[in-house]
Amino acid sequence: MQGKKQYLDKEVTRFRLSERIPPHNLYRRLAELVDWTFLYEQTRALYSHTGHPSLDPVVFFKLVLVGRLENLVSDRRLVEHCALRLDILYFLGYELDEELPWHSTVSRTRQLFPSSIFEHLFDHVFAQCVAQGLVAGDTQAIDSAPVKANAALESMQPKQAATADTPLSPAVLTAPAHQLRQEATRQAKRKKEPGALGATHSKARLLSNKTHYSTTDPDARVSVKPGKARALNYLCSLAVDTGHGVISHVQADFADSRDSVHLPRIVGSLQPRLQAQGLYWHELLADAGYANGFNYAFLEQRGIRPWIPVFGKYKATVEGFTYNSLTDTYTCLADKPLPFRKYDTSADGNWLKIYWAAYQDCQHCPLKPTCVPTAKRKQLTRTAYDPAYQRAWARQQSAQGQTMRRKRQSTVEPVFGNLIHHYGLRRVGTRGKAGAQKTMLLTAIAYNLKKLLKYQPRKGKVIALALPPPPPAWPPFRLRTRKTVSRRNRHSNSVPSRASSATATLLLLNTLRQGSGGMKLAL
């Protein structure tokens, strides 16, 4: 007979939420995994002892973590989603007839809590990953990627010239007057070039972080990624442990800065975190964007071996010149010395060493028309960290360097893909660098919690070995005669003695131990 389900919408008088959530549910296991009570002590100083009770801090952090785990960026959609899920209600500690907090309450509470509380929660989860054996600590891979800010390019406005006579509102960003004039001249020339954006589109604007800022989010910066459109972004810098892919550090930076600038801050925060857990950091994996002479020397001083490819502009040797490290002097093809003269700095703040030859040597040199036809003397500019560059170059050319490059690509890049596509890091829903830092920390916490829940330690294989029963005991001692001795010698090949049986057993056990590796023997 065909069945037909009828819905009566009756009122259930007996219902227990905990009985409806299976033990293997993600949020039930998550509620039992982390001890959330320490958050009360961390946030007590932010509240007054009087007034209306606020949103529970533990409920707030659980709620925003659900947003990361469910890949939800909007607080409004997050609250609507949680109201429809029994397991999330159980995780938050809410009954079916209780109203969830308003989305604006979640937003205001996020602004109330400083980034240090989010970092403390990150350290708490990271310590649990270390306790479970998910973090090796000796090798870390770092990388960065732009994350879209909560602002549009239409909100960009020109900066005002900074002058002492004209008082401006604190919300209006300023820039040096000479810098604004230089940028205006450069953009005017670009518009006049044939085929330029300004020449083809009269309403096009040439936006620069030096001359414009976003009125919606002043901390957001215009950045361009190959193959992507220009947008207001933040830079997410990430460090991942190569053991099991656990995120060991995350931070928000301005998107218009170089990756190499942020490496000292990453190391300064990550190394104490690892040492606090009893782990020691020995090797760092990164791409060429972090290649910097100061970074090489800085990492070596900290006892960390950098596996960072040397930037393409660096040349390990100067063609046509030989270098003497004892005298710190270059020698040209005409056998003329170019000794070290002075230090200088580059545009990004790196130290340079300047070498040049004597004026008389170059003026009377027959190679001058081809070497320095217009200059008065030959000059060489080298980095002050050339020994560190040489060691990095040697590591890059080795076979282990290629292995480390592939290891970095297989470690940190998949983590970025998961965070962007599955943990809501495709866009920062908050505004300001501090808000972006909180969002990135929450995303990393959710990722590590998922790793912690999925991790199952490997169990050693057990082999049950059945040994033959021991031989029967020999008869009691009796006087040996010639017939008894000859009878024993005749049967010695068929009946094993106690010593031979024990020796054979030990040999069998040793063979199984050597061949089984991590397998255990249950005797």
Order of alpha helices (4+ residues) and beta strands (2+ residues): alpha-alpha-alpha-alpha-alpha-alpha-alpha-alpha-beta-beta-beta-beta-alpha-alpha-beta-beta-beta-beta-alpha-beta-alpha-beta-beta-beta-beta-beta-alpha-alpha-beta-alpha-alpha-alpha-beta-alpha-alpha-beta
